[in-house]
Amino acid sequence: MPGPEPSAVARFYDQLAADYHLIYADWDAGMSRQGSALSTLIENELGIAGTAVLDCSCGIGTQAIALGLRGHRVTGTIGYPLADDLLPNPA
């Protein structure tokens, strides 16, 4: 029995997924910059470092990996099945 037809949003992300890594010229630098900004925000709001974080749509893991490298305990979920095929070692 076939499942429901994917939504326009799901189709968009399925098409974008294979080229997502091209969005940032230097993914490591972008990851570091985003991780620094998010970690600072989290620590300023909660008053503690290294807290548990849930990334509900982590995609390829840019922010989840960066926060983990800064000592946060990160759990990430991927909202679309195609992403599982793109990551040899998911975040």
PyMOL Python script that loads the backbone (N, CA, C, O; Angstrom):
from pymol import cmd

cmd.read_pdbstr("""\
ATOM      1  N   MET A   1       0.853  -1.179   0.000  1.00  0.00           N
ATOM      2  CA  MET A   1       0.000   0.000   0.000  1.00  0.00           C
ATOM      3  C   MET A   1       0.894   1.235   0.000  1.00  0.00           C
ATOM      4  O   MET A   1       1.696   1.407   0.918  1.00  0.00           O
ATOM      5  N   PRO A   2       0.777   2.085  -0.993  1.00  0.00           N
ATOM      6  CA  PRO A   2       1.619   3.278  -1.052  1.00  0.00           C
ATOM      7  C   PRO A   2       1.238   4.275   0.029  1.00  0.00           C
ATOM      8  O   PRO A   2       0.079   4.377   0.431  1.00  0.00           O
ATOM      9  N   GLY A   3       2.244   5.006   0.485  1.00  0.00           N
ATOM     10  CA  GLY A   3       2.013   6.022   1.505  1.00  0.00           C
ATOM     11  C   GLY A   3       1.478   7.305   0.893  1.00  0.00           C
ATOM     12  O   GLY A   3       1.274   7.384  -0.318  1.00  0.00           O
ATOM     13  N   PRO A   4       1.252   8.309   1.728  1.00  0.00           N
ATOM     14  CA  PRO A   4       0.737   9.583   1.221  1.00  0.00           C
ATOM     15  C   PRO A   4       1.776  10.274   0.340  1.00  0.00           C
ATOM     16  O   PRO A   4       2.979  10.061   0.488  1.00  0.00           O
ATOM     17  N   GLU A   5       1.293  11.090  -0.561  1.00  0.00           N
ATOM     18  CA  GLU A   5       2.174  11.844  -1.439  1.00  0.00           C
ATOM     19  C   GLU A   5       2.943  12.873  -0.603  1.00  0.00           C
ATOM     20  O   GLU A   5       2.359  13.527   0.262  1.00  0.00           O
ATOM     21  N   PRO A   6       4.261  13.021  -0.857  1.00  0.00           N
ATOM     22  CA  PRO A   6       5.036  13.992  -0.086  1.00  0.00           C
ATOM     23  C   PRO A   6       4.542  15.415  -0.331  1.00  0.00           C
ATOM     24  O   PRO A   6       4.099  15.753  -1.429  1.00  0.00           O
ATOM     25  N   SER A   7       4.624  16.223   0.685  1.00  0.00           N
ATOM     26  CA  SER A   7       4.210  17.613   0.569  1.00  0.00           C
ATOM     27  C   SER A   7       5.225  18.390  -0.266  1.00  0.00           C
ATOM     28  O   SER A   7       6.322  17.902  -0.537  1.00  0.00           O
ATOM     29  N   ALA A   8       4.857  19.580  -0.665  1.00  0.00           N
ATOM     30  CA  ALA A   8       5.765  20.446  -1.420  1.00  0.00           C
ATOM     31  C   ALA A   8       7.021  20.743  -0.610  1.00  0.00           C
ATOM     32  O   ALA A   8       8.115  20.830  -1.169  1.00  0.00           O
ATOM     33  N   VAL A   9       6.871  20.897   0.699  1.00  0.00           N
ATOM     34  CA  VAL A   9       8.024  21.167   1.561  1.00  0.00           C
ATOM     35  C   VAL A   9       8.966  19.966   1.582  1.00  0.00           C
ATOM     36  O   VAL A   9      10.182  20.127   1.479  1.00  0.00           O
ATOM     37  N   ALA A  10       8.409  18.768   1.716  1.00  0.00           N
ATOM     38  CA  ALA A  10       9.231  17.556   1.718  1.00  0.00           C
ATOM     39  C   ALA A  10       9.954  17.406   0.388  1.00  0.00           C
ATOM     40  O   ALA A  10      11.135  17.059   0.368  1.00  0.00           O
ATOM     41  N   ARG A  11       9.270  17.661  -0.723  1.00  0.00           N
ATOM     42  CA  ARG A  11       9.911  17.572  -2.045  1.00  0.00           C
ATOM     43  C   ARG A  11      11.043  18.581  -2.166  1.00  0.00           C
ATOM     44  O   ARG A  11      12.103  18.262  -2.704  1.00  0.00           O
ATOM     45  N   PHE A  12      10.827  19.804  -1.666  1.00  0.00           N
ATOM     46  CA  PHE A  12      11.870  20.828  -1.708  1.00  0.00           C
ATOM     47  C   PHE A  12      13.123  20.357  -0.978  1.00  0.00           C
ATOM     48  O   PHE A  12      14.227  20.448  -1.516  1.00  0.00           O
ATOM     49  N   TYR A  13      12.959  19.854   0.245  1.00  0.00           N
ATOM     50  CA  TYR A  13      14.119  19.418   1.021  1.00  0.00           C
ATOM     51  C   TYR A  13      14.766  18.170   0.433  1.00  0.00           C
ATOM     52  O   TYR A  13      15.984  18.011   0.515  1.00  0.00           O
ATOM     53  N   ASP A  14      13.982  17.298  -0.150  1.00  0.00           N
ATOM     54  CA  ASP A  14      14.563  16.132  -0.817  1.00  0.00           C
ATOM     55  C   ASP A  14      15.457  16.562  -1.973  1.00  0.00           C
ATOM     56  O   ASP A  14      16.527  15.991  -2.181  1.00  0.00           O
ATOM     57  N   GLN A  15      15.019  17.569  -2.723  1.00  0.00           N
ATOM     58  CA  GLN A  15      15.812  18.057  -3.844  1.00  0.00           C
ATOM     59  C   GLN A  15      17.039  18.838  -3.370  1.00  0.00           C
ATOM     60  O   GLN A  15      18.095  18.770  -4.000  1.00  0.00           O
ATOM     61  N   LEU A  16      16.909  19.569  -2.279  1.00  0.00           N
ATOM     62  CA  LEU A  16      18.017  20.369  -1.746  1.00  0.00           C
ATOM     63  C   LEU A  16      19.071  19.507  -1.059  1.00  0.00           C
ATOM     64  O   LEU A  16      20.247  19.871  -1.045  1.00  0.00           O
ATOM     65  N   ALA A  17      18.676  18.389  -0.497  1.00  0.00           N
ATOM     66  CA  ALA A  17      19.558  17.607   0.372  1.00  0.00           C
ATOM     67  C   ALA A  17      20.885  17.232  -0.272  1.00  0.00           C
ATOM     68  O   ALA A  17      21.926  17.324   0.379  1.00  0.00           O
ATOM     69  N   ALA A  18      20.876  16.820  -1.513  1.00  0.00           N
ATOM     70  CA  ALA A  18      22.110  16.374  -2.162  1.00  0.00           C
ATOM     71  C   ALA A  18      23.114  17.506  -2.361  1.00  0.00           C
ATOM     72  O   ALA A  18      24.316  17.256  -2.457  1.00  0.00           O
ATOM     73  N   ASP A  19      22.634  18.744  -2.423  1.00  0.00           N
ATOM     74  CA  ASP A  19      23.525  19.889  -2.649  1.00  0.00           C
ATOM     75  C   ASP A  19      23.668  20.792  -1.428  1.00  0.00           C
ATOM     76  O   ASP A  19      24.283  21.855  -1.515  1.00  0.00           O
ATOM     77  N   TYR A  20      23.115  20.388  -0.306  1.00  0.00           N
ATOM     78  CA  TYR A  20      23.111  21.244   0.883  1.00  0.00           C
ATOM     79  C   TYR A  20      24.518  21.659   1.299  1.00  0.00           C
ATOM     80  O   TYR A  20      24.732  22.781   1.758  1.00  0.00           O
ATOM     81  N   HIS A  21      25.464  20.756   1.138  1.00  0.00           N
ATOM     82  CA  HIS A  21      26.839  21.056   1.546  1.00  0.00           C
ATOM     83  C   HIS A  21      27.451  22.204   0.740  1.00  0.00           C
ATOM     84  O   HIS A  21      28.467  22.762   1.154  1.00  0.00           O
ATOM     85  N   LEU A  22      26.864  22.565  -0.386  1.00  0.00           N
ATOM     86  CA  LEU A  22      27.389  23.651  -1.210  1.00  0.00           C
ATOM     87  C   LEU A  22      26.947  25.030  -0.729  1.00  0.00           C
ATOM     88  O   LEU A  22      27.448  26.042  -1.220  1.00  0.00           O
ATOM     89  N   ILE A  23      26.027  25.083   0.214  1.00  0.00           N
ATOM     90  CA  ILE A  23      25.520  26.365   0.703  1.00  0.00           C
ATOM     91  C   ILE A  23      26.629  27.160   1.395  1.00  0.00           C
ATOM     92  O   ILE A  23      26.683  28.384   1.277  1.00  0.00           O
ATOM     93  N   TYR A  24      27.497  26.478   2.103  1.00  0.00           N
ATOM     94  CA  TYR A  24      28.587  27.146   2.811  1.00  0.00           C
ATOM     95  C   TYR A  24      29.902  26.855   2.102  1.00  0.00           C
ATOM     96  O   TYR A  24      30.250  25.697   1.873  1.00  0.00           O
ATOM     97  N   ALA A  25      30.638  27.922   1.753  1.00  0.00           N
ATOM     98  CA  ALA A  25      31.943  27.728   1.100  1.00  0.00           C
ATOM     99  C   ALA A  25      32.905  26.999   2.039  1.00  0.00           C
ATOM    100  O   ALA A  25      33.706  26.173   1.602  1.00  0.00           O
ATOM    101  N   ASP A  26      32.818  27.311   3.327  1.00  0.00           N
ATOM    102  CA  ASP A  26      33.680  26.672   4.329  1.00  0.00           C
ATOM    103  C   ASP A  26      32.775  26.179   5.460  1.00  0.00           C
ATOM    104  O   ASP A  26      32.480  26.916   6.401  1.00  0.00           O
ATOM    105  N   TRP A  27      32.340  24.916   5.352  1.00  0.00           N
ATOM    106  CA  TRP A  27      31.381  24.374   6.300  1.00  0.00           C
ATOM    107  C   TRP A  27      31.929  24.383   7.726  1.00  0.00           C
ATOM    108  O   TRP A  27      31.195  24.689   8.665  1.00  0.00           O
ATOM    109  N   ASP A  28      33.211  24.052   7.899  1.00  0.00           N
ATOM    110  CA  ASP A  28      33.793  24.027   9.244  1.00  0.00           C
ATOM    111  C   ASP A  28      33.749  25.403   9.894  1.00  0.00           C
ATOM    112  O   ASP A  28      33.431  25.521  11.077  1.00  0.00           O
ATOM    113  N   ALA A  29      34.065  26.442   9.128  1.00  0.00           N
ATOM    114  CA  ALA A  29      34.023  27.805   9.671  1.00  0.00           C
ATOM    115  C   ALA A  29      32.586  28.202  10.005  1.00  0.00           C
ATOM    116  O   ALA A  29      32.334  28.812  11.044  1.00  0.00           O
ATOM    117  N   GLY A  30      31.637  27.856   9.120  1.00  0.00           N
ATOM    118  CA  GLY A  30      30.233  28.159   9.387  1.00  0.00           C
ATOM    119  C   GLY A  30      29.723  27.430  10.615  1.00  0.00           C
ATOM    120  O   GLY A  30      28.988  27.997  11.423  1.00  0.00           O
ATOM    121  N   MET A  31      30.116  26.163  10.753  1.00  0.00           N
ATOM    122  CA  MET A  31      29.724  25.375  11.913  1.00  0.00           C
ATOM    123  C   MET A  31      30.282  26.001  13.188  1.00  0.00           C
ATOM    124  O   MET A  31      29.577  26.113  14.190  1.00  0.00           O
ATOM    125  N   SER A  32      31.536  26.403  13.147  1.00  0.00           N
ATOM    126  CA  SER A  32      32.162  27.010  14.317  1.00  0.00           C
ATOM    127  C   SER A  32      31.466  28.316  14.700  1.00  0.00           C
ATOM    128  O   SER A  32      31.190  28.560  15.874  1.00  0.00           O
ATOM    129  N   ARG A  33      31.187  29.150  13.701  1.00  0.00           N
ATOM    130  CA  ARG A  33      30.529  30.444  13.950  1.00  0.00           C
ATOM    131  C   ARG A  33      29.135  30.237  14.539  1.00  0.00           C
ATOM    132  O   ARG A  33      28.767  30.902  15.507  1.00  0.00           O
ATOM    133  N   GLN A  34      28.355  29.316  13.961  1.00  0.00           N
ATOM    134  CA  GLN A  34      27.009  29.066  14.459  1.00  0.00           C
ATOM    135  C   GLN A  34      27.039  28.438  15.855  1.00  0.00           C
ATOM    136  O   GLN A  34      26.234  28.786  16.719  1.00  0.00           O
ATOM    137  N   GLY A  35      27.968  27.518  16.061  1.00  0.00           N
ATOM    138  CA  GLY A  35      28.088  26.888  17.376  1.00  0.00           C
ATOM    139  C   GLY A  35      28.439  27.873  18.459  1.00  0.00           C
ATOM    140  O   GLY A  35      27.913  27.809  19.570  1.00  0.00           O
ATOM    141  N   SER A  36      29.332  28.789  18.132  1.00  0.00           N
ATOM    142  CA  SER A  36      29.729  29.813  19.105  1.00  0.00           C
ATOM    143  C   SER A  36      28.531  30.693  19.468  1.00  0.00           C
ATOM    144  O   SER A  36      28.278  30.960  20.643  1.00  0.00           O
ATOM    145  N   ALA A  37      27.801  31.136  18.449  1.00  0.00           N
ATOM    146  CA  ALA A  37      26.649  32.008  18.697  1.00  0.00           C
ATOM    147  C   ALA A  37      25.569  31.284  19.502  1.00  0.00           C
ATOM    148  O   ALA A  37      25.027  31.841  20.456  1.00  0.00           O
ATOM    149  N   LEU A  38      25.258  30.048  19.120  1.00  0.00           N
ATOM    150  CA  LEU A  38      24.218  29.303  19.833  1.00  0.00           C
ATOM    151  C   LEU A  38      24.637  28.950  21.256  1.00  0.00           C
ATOM    152  O   LEU A  38      23.833  29.041  22.184  1.00  0.00           O
ATOM    153  N   SER A  39      25.877  28.554  21.425  1.00  0.00           N
ATOM    154  CA  SER A  39      26.365  28.203  22.753  1.00  0.00           C
ATOM    155  C   SER A  39      26.318  29.411  23.686  1.00  0.00           C
ATOM    156  O   SER A  39      25.910  29.298  24.842  1.00  0.00           O
ATOM    157  N   THR A  40      26.733  30.554  23.180  1.00  0.00           N
ATOM    158  CA  THR A  40      26.682  31.785  23.976  1.00  0.00           C
ATOM    159  C   THR A  40      25.250  32.113  24.368  1.00  0.00           C
ATOM    160  O   THR A  40      24.986  32.471  25.516  1.00  0.00           O
ATOM    161  N   LEU A  41      24.326  31.994  23.424  1.00  0.00           N
ATOM    162  CA  LEU A  41      22.914  32.261  23.706  1.00  0.00           C
ATOM    163  C   LEU A  41      22.377  31.307  24.772  1.00  0.00           C
ATOM    164  O   LEU A  41      21.723  31.737  25.722  1.00  0.00           O
ATOM    165  N   ILE A  42      22.650  30.028  24.613  1.00  0.00           N
ATOM    166  CA  ILE A  42      22.179  29.022  25.568  1.00  0.00           C
ATOM    167  C   ILE A  42      22.757  29.288  26.958  1.00  0.00           C
ATOM    168  O   ILE A  42      22.027  29.271  27.949  1.00  0.00           O
ATOM    169  N   GLU A  43      24.052  29.531  27.031  1.00  0.00           N
ATOM    170  CA  GLU A  43      24.701  29.752  28.323  1.00  0.00           C
ATOM    171  C   GLU A  43      24.226  31.044  28.977  1.00  0.00           C
ATOM    172  O   GLU A  43      24.070  31.094  30.197  1.00  0.00           O
ATOM    173  N   ASN A  44      23.991  32.098  28.178  1.00  0.00           N
ATOM    174  CA  ASN A  44      23.500  33.357  28.749  1.00  0.00           C
ATOM    175  C   ASN A  44      22.073  33.216  29.270  1.00  0.00           C
ATOM    176  O   ASN A  44      21.732  33.780  30.310  1.00  0.00           O
ATOM    177  N   GLU A  45      21.247  32.471  28.557  1.00  0.00           N
ATOM    178  CA  GLU A  45      19.852  32.309  28.976  1.00  0.00           C
ATOM    179  C   GLU A  45      19.709  31.376  30.170  1.00  0.00           C
ATOM    180  O   GLU A  45      18.916  31.641  31.073  1.00  0.00           O
ATOM    181  N   LEU A  46      20.473  30.283  30.182  1.00  0.00           N
ATOM    182  CA  LEU A  46      20.333  29.280  31.237  1.00  0.00           C
ATOM    183  C   LEU A  46      21.317  29.478  32.386  1.00  0.00           C
ATOM    184  O   LEU A  46      21.112  28.963  33.485  1.00  0.00           O
ATOM    185  N   GLY A  47      22.371  30.219  32.127  1.00  0.00           N
ATOM    186  CA  GLY A  47      23.358  30.461  33.167  1.00  0.00           C
ATOM    187  C   GLY A  47      24.290  29.294  33.437  1.00  0.00           C
ATOM    188  O   GLY A  47      25.038  29.308  34.415  1.00  0.00           O
ATOM    189  N   ILE A  48      24.251  28.284  32.580  1.00  0.00           N
ATOM    190  CA  ILE A  48      25.128  27.123  32.749  1.00  0.00           C
ATOM    191  C   ILE A  48      25.698  26.702  31.398  1.00  0.00           C
ATOM    192  O   ILE A  48      25.070  26.892  30.356  1.00  0.00           O
ATOM    193  N   ALA A  49      26.877  26.136  31.435  1.00  0.00           N
ATOM    194  CA  ALA A  49      27.507  25.608  30.222  1.00  0.00           C
ATOM    195  C   ALA A  49      27.272  24.103  30.154  1.00  0.00           C
ATOM    196  O   ALA A  49      27.004  23.463  31.171  1.00  0.00           O
ATOM    197  N   GLY A  50      27.372  23.544  28.956  1.00  0.00           N
ATOM    198  CA  GLY A  50      27.295  22.095  28.802  1.00  0.00           C
ATOM    199  C   GLY A  50      25.954  21.498  29.112  1.00  0.00           C
ATOM    200  O   GLY A  50      25.885  20.419  29.699  1.00  0.00           O
ATOM    201  N   THR A  51      24.895  22.155  28.743  1.00  0.00           N
ATOM    202  CA  THR A  51      23.550  21.667  29.044  1.00  0.00           C
ATOM    203  C   THR A  51      23.059  20.698  27.968  1.00  0.00           C
ATOM    204  O   THR A  51      23.673  20.579  26.908  1.00  0.00           O
ATOM    205  N   ALA A  52      21.969  20.019  28.240  1.00  0.00           N
ATOM    206  CA  ALA A  52      21.354  19.130  27.259  1.00  0.00           C
ATOM    207  C   ALA A  52      20.575  19.965  26.247  1.00  0.00           C
ATOM    208  O   ALA A  52      19.860  20.899  26.610  1.00  0.00           O
ATOM    209  N   VAL A  53      20.729  19.610  24.966  1.00  0.00           N
ATOM    210  CA  VAL A  53      20.082  20.338  23.881  1.00  0.00           C
ATOM    211  C   VAL A  53      19.389  19.326  22.974  1.00  0.00           C
ATOM    212  O   VAL A  53      19.955  18.280  22.655  1.00  0.00           O
ATOM    213  N   LEU A  54      18.168  19.637  22.562  1.00  0.00           N
ATOM    214  CA  LEU A  54      17.450  18.830  21.584  1.00  0.00           C
ATOM    215  C   LEU A  54      17.349  19.639  20.299  1.00  0.00           C
ATOM    216  O   LEU A  54      16.743  20.710  20.282  1.00  0.00           O
ATOM    217  N   ASP A  55      17.939  19.132  19.228  1.00  0.00           N
ATOM    218  CA  ASP A  55      17.841  19.750  17.905  1.00  0.00           C
ATOM    219  C   ASP A  55      16.806  18.932  17.133  1.00  0.00           C
ATOM    220  O   ASP A  55      17.095  17.833  16.661  1.00  0.00           O
ATOM    221  N   CYS A  56      15.606  19.481  17.013  1.00  0.00           N
ATOM    222  CA  CYS A  56      14.471  18.727  16.463  1.00  0.00           C
ATOM    223  C   CYS A  56      14.504  18.547  14.956  1.00  0.00           C
ATOM    224  O   CYS A  56      13.709  17.780  14.413  1.00  0.00           O
ATOM    225  N   SER A  57      15.394  19.228  14.279  1.00  0.00           N
ATOM    226  CA  SER A  57      15.507  19.042  12.822  1.00  0.00           C
ATOM    227  C   SER A  57      16.960  19.301  12.434  1.00  0.00           C
ATOM    228  O   SER A  57      17.273  20.262  11.730  1.00  0.00           O
ATOM    229  N   CYS A  58      17.831  18.426  12.909  1.00  0.00           N
ATOM    230  CA  CYS A  58      19.269  18.689  12.797  1.00  0.00           C
ATOM    231  C   CYS A  58      19.830  18.560  11.394  1.00  0.00           C
ATOM    232  O   CYS A  58      20.964  18.977  11.155  1.00  0.00           O
ATOM    233  N   GLY A  59      19.079  17.998  10.457  1.00  0.00           N
ATOM    234  CA  GLY A  59      19.582  17.910   9.088  1.00  0.00           C
ATOM    235  C   GLY A  59      20.926  17.208   9.043  1.00  0.00           C
ATOM    236  O   GLY A  59      21.050  16.069   9.494  1.00  0.00           O
ATOM    237  N   ILE A  60      21.939  17.885   8.500  1.00  0.00           N
ATOM    238  CA  ILE A  60      23.271  17.279   8.419  1.00  0.00           C
ATOM    239  C   ILE A  60      24.078  17.504   9.689  1.00  0.00           C
ATOM    240  O   ILE A  60      25.224  17.064   9.773  1.00  0.00           O
ATOM    241  N   GLY A  61      23.506  18.179  10.674  1.00  0.00           N
ATOM    242  CA  GLY A  61      24.138  18.273  11.976  1.00  0.00           C
ATOM    243  C   GLY A  61      25.009  19.475  12.225  1.00  0.00           C
ATOM    244  O   GLY A  61      25.784  19.472  13.181  1.00  0.00           O
ATOM    245  N   THR A  62      24.916  20.503  11.408  1.00  0.00           N
ATOM    246  CA  THR A  62      25.795  21.664  11.542  1.00  0.00           C
ATOM    247  C   THR A  62      25.793  22.215  12.965  1.00  0.00           C
ATOM    248  O   THR A  62      26.851  22.331  13.584  1.00  0.00           O
ATOM    249  N   GLN A  63      24.632  22.552  13.481  1.00  0.00           N
ATOM    250  CA  GLN A  63      24.552  23.137  14.816  1.00  0.00           C
ATOM    251  C   GLN A  63      24.724  22.077  15.898  1.00  0.00           C
ATOM    252  O   GLN A  63      25.348  22.341  16.926  1.00  0.00           O
ATOM    253  N   ALA A  64      24.180  20.886  15.682  1.00  0.00           N
ATOM    254  CA  ALA A  64      24.289  19.823  16.685  1.00  0.00           C
ATOM    255  C   ALA A  64      25.748  19.443  16.928  1.00  0.00           C
ATOM    256  O   ALA A  64      26.172  19.307  18.075  1.00  0.00           O
ATOM    257  N   ILE A  65      26.508  19.275  15.863  1.00  0.00           N
ATOM    258  CA  ILE A  65      27.927  18.939  16.006  1.00  0.00           C
ATOM    259  C   ILE A  65      28.668  20.069  16.707  1.00  0.00           C
ATOM    260  O   ILE A  65      29.456  19.831  17.622  1.00  0.00           O
ATOM    261  N   ALA A  66      28.411  21.300  16.271  1.00  0.00           N
ATOM    262  CA  ALA A  66      29.110  22.448  16.862  1.00  0.00           C
ATOM    263  C   ALA A  66      28.823  22.577  18.354  1.00  0.00           C
ATOM    264  O   ALA A  66      29.730  22.865  19.134  1.00  0.00           O
ATOM    265  N   LEU A  67      27.578  22.368  18.757  1.00  0.00           N
ATOM    266  CA  LEU A  67      27.247  22.453  20.185  1.00  0.00           C
ATOM    267  C   LEU A  67      27.875  21.301  20.957  1.00  0.00           C
ATOM    268  O   LEU A  67      28.338  21.488  22.082  1.00  0.00           O
ATOM    269  N   GLY A  68      27.893  20.123  20.369  1.00  0.00           N
ATOM    270  CA  GLY A  68      28.553  18.989  21.012  1.00  0.00           C
ATOM    271  C   GLY A  68      30.033  19.241  21.224  1.00  0.00           C
ATOM    272  O   GLY A  68      30.589  18.868  22.257  1.00  0.00           O
ATOM    273  N   LEU A  69      30.674  19.871  20.250  1.00  0.00           N
ATOM    274  CA  LEU A  69      32.098  20.197  20.387  1.00  0.00           C
ATOM    275  C   LEU A  69      32.352  21.230  21.481  1.00  0.00           C
ATOM    276  O   LEU A  69      33.471  21.356  21.980  1.00  0.00           O
ATOM    277  N   ARG A  70      31.302  21.971  21.850  1.00  0.00           N
ATOM    278  CA  ARG A  70      31.424  22.970  22.919  1.00  0.00           C
ATOM    279  C   ARG A  70      30.958  22.431  24.271  1.00  0.00           C
ATOM    280  O   ARG A  70      30.787  23.189  25.225  1.00  0.00           O
ATOM    281  N   GLY A  71      30.757  21.118  24.343  1.00  0.00           N
ATOM    282  CA  GLY A  71      30.454  20.499  25.632  1.00  0.00           C
ATOM    283  C   GLY A  71      28.995  20.276  25.933  1.00  0.00           C
ATOM    284  O   GLY A  71      28.663  19.750  26.995  1.00  0.00           O
ATOM    285  N   HIS A  72      28.115  20.656  25.035  1.00  0.00           N
ATOM    286  CA  HIS A  72      26.695  20.401  25.256  1.00  0.00           C
ATOM    287  C   HIS A  72      26.391  18.940  24.941  1.00  0.00           C
ATOM    288  O   HIS A  72      27.070  18.323  24.119  1.00  0.00           O
ATOM    289  N   ARG A  73      25.389  18.399  25.582  1.00  0.00           N
ATOM    290  CA  ARG A  73      24.932  17.033  25.313  1.00  0.00           C
ATOM    291  C   ARG A  73      23.761  17.142  24.339  1.00  0.00           C
ATOM    292  O   ARG A  73      22.657  17.524  24.727  1.00  0.00           O
ATOM    293  N   VAL A  74      24.006  16.808  23.085  1.00  0.00           N
ATOM    294  CA  VAL A  74      23.039  17.078  22.020  1.00  0.00           C
ATOM    295  C   VAL A  74      22.367  15.794  21.543  1.00  0.00           C
ATOM    296  O   VAL A  74      23.024  14.783  21.294  1.00  0.00           O
ATOM    297  N   THR A  75      21.049  15.861  21.423  1.00  0.00           N
ATOM    298  CA  THR A  75      20.271  14.830  20.761  1.00  0.00           C
ATOM    299  C   THR A  75      19.653  15.485  19.538  1.00  0.00           C
ATOM    300  O   THR A  75      19.010  16.529  19.643  1.00  0.00           O
ATOM    301  N   GLY A  76      19.848  14.873  18.381  1.00  0.00           N
ATOM    302  CA  GLY A  76      19.304  15.432  17.151  1.00  0.00           C
ATOM    303  C   GLY A  76      18.376  14.462  16.467  1.00  0.00           C
ATOM    304  O   GLY A  76      18.580  13.249  16.522  1.00  0.00           O
ATOM    305  N   THR A  77      17.353  14.993  15.820  1.00  0.00           N
ATOM    306  CA  THR A  77      16.461  14.178  15.013  1.00  0.00           C
ATOM    307  C   THR A  77      16.485  14.721  13.593  1.00  0.00           C
ATOM    308  O   THR A  77      16.668  15.919  13.374  1.00  0.00           O
ATOM    309  N   ILE A  78      16.301  13.834  12.641  1.00  0.00           N
ATOM    310  CA  ILE A  78      16.240  14.221  11.238  1.00  0.00           C
ATOM    311  C   ILE A  78      14.796  14.070  10.810  1.00  0.00           C
ATOM    312  O   ILE A  78      14.193  13.015  11.004  1.00  0.00           O
ATOM    313  N   GLY A  79      14.247  15.104  10.236  1.00  0.00           N
ATOM    314  CA  GLY A  79      12.827  15.107   9.915  1.00  0.00           C
ATOM    315  C   GLY A  79      12.456  14.509   8.585  1.00  0.00           C
ATOM    316  O   GLY A  79      11.281  14.519   8.220  1.00  0.00           O
ATOM    317  N   TYR A  80      13.409  13.988   7.847  1.00  0.00           N
ATOM    318  CA  TYR A  80      13.070  13.407   6.558  1.00  0.00           C
ATOM    319  C   TYR A  80      13.980  12.214   6.282  1.00  0.00           C
ATOM    320  O   TYR A  80      15.175  12.265   6.574  1.00  0.00           O
ATOM    321  N   PRO A  81      13.425  11.145   5.724  1.00  0.00           N
ATOM    322  CA  PRO A  81      14.175   9.898   5.568  1.00  0.00           C
ATOM    323  C   PRO A  81      15.365   9.988   4.623  1.00  0.00           C
ATOM    324  O   PRO A  81      16.339   9.260   4.813  1.00  0.00           O
ATOM    325  N   LEU A  82      15.327  10.845   3.620  1.00  0.00           N
ATOM    326  CA  LEU A  82      16.422  10.932   2.655  1.00  0.00           C
ATOM    327  C   LEU A  82      17.729  11.332   3.334  1.00  0.00           C
ATOM    328  O   LEU A  82      18.799  10.920   2.886  1.00  0.00           O
ATOM    329  N   ALA A  83      17.668  12.111   4.383  1.00  0.00           N
ATOM    330  CA  ALA A  83      18.887  12.554   5.070  1.00  0.00           C
ATOM    331  C   ALA A  83      19.684  11.374   5.604  1.00  0.00           C
ATOM    332  O   ALA A  83      20.912  11.434   5.645  1.00  0.00           O
ATOM    333  N   ASP A  84      19.023  10.320   6.006  1.00  0.00           N
ATOM    334  CA  ASP A  84      19.730   9.140   6.506  1.00  0.00           C
ATOM    335  C   ASP A  84      20.685   8.581   5.461  1.00  0.00           C
ATOM    336  O   ASP A  84      21.746   8.058   5.804  1.00  0.00           O
ATOM    337  N   ASP A  85      20.318   8.687   4.195  1.00  0.00           N
ATOM    338  CA  ASP A  85      21.156   8.162   3.118  1.00  0.00           C
ATOM    339  C   ASP A  85      22.326   9.064   2.809  1.00  0.00           C
ATOM    340  O   ASP A  85      23.309   8.612   2.221  1.00  0.00           O
ATOM    341  N   LEU A  86      22.252  10.342   3.193  1.00  0.00           N
ATOM    342  CA  LEU A  86      23.291  11.307   2.842  1.00  0.00           C
ATOM    343  C   LEU A  86      24.449  11.311   3.816  1.00  0.00           C
ATOM    344  O   LEU A  86      25.546  11.748   3.468  1.00  0.00           O
ATOM    345  N   LEU A  87      24.228  10.832   5.030  1.00  0.00           N
ATOM    346  CA  LEU A  87      25.233  10.921   6.069  1.00  0.00           C
ATOM    347  C   LEU A  87      25.838   9.552   6.366  1.00  0.00           C
ATOM    348  O   LEU A  87      25.156   8.673   6.893  1.00  0.00           O
ATOM    349  N   PRO A  88      27.107   9.368   6.033  1.00  0.00           N
ATOM    350  CA  PRO A  88      27.711   8.082   6.378  1.00  0.00           C
ATOM    351  C   PRO A  88      27.845   7.904   7.887  1.00  0.00           C
ATOM    352  O   PRO A  88      27.769   6.782   8.388  1.00  0.00           O
ATOM    353  N   ASN A  89      28.043   9.004   8.614  1.00  0.00           N
ATOM    354  CA  ASN A  89      28.170   8.982  10.069  1.00  0.00           C
ATOM    355  C   ASN A  89      27.304  10.091  10.637  1.00  0.00           C
ATOM    356  O   ASN A  89      27.829  11.148  10.987  1.00  0.00           O
ATOM    357  N   PRO A  90      25.981   9.886  10.744  1.00  0.00           N
ATOM    358  CA  PRO A  90      25.098  10.958  11.213  1.00  0.00           C
ATOM    359  C   PRO A  90      25.513  11.523  12.567  1.00  0.00           C
ATOM    360  O   PRO A  90      26.036  10.809  13.422  1.00  0.00           O
ATOM    361  N   ALA A  91      25.271  12.806  12.739  1.00  0.00           N
ATOM    362  CA  ALA A  91      25.549  13.480  14.004  1.00  0.00           C
ATOM    363  C   ALA A  91      24.640  12.900  15.042  1.00  0.00           C
ATOM    364  O   ALA A  91      24.687  13.310  16.202  1.00  0.00           O
TER     365      ALA A  91
END
""", "prot")
cmd.dss("prot")
cmd.show_as("cartoon", "prot")
cmd.util.cbc("prot")
cmd.orient("prot")
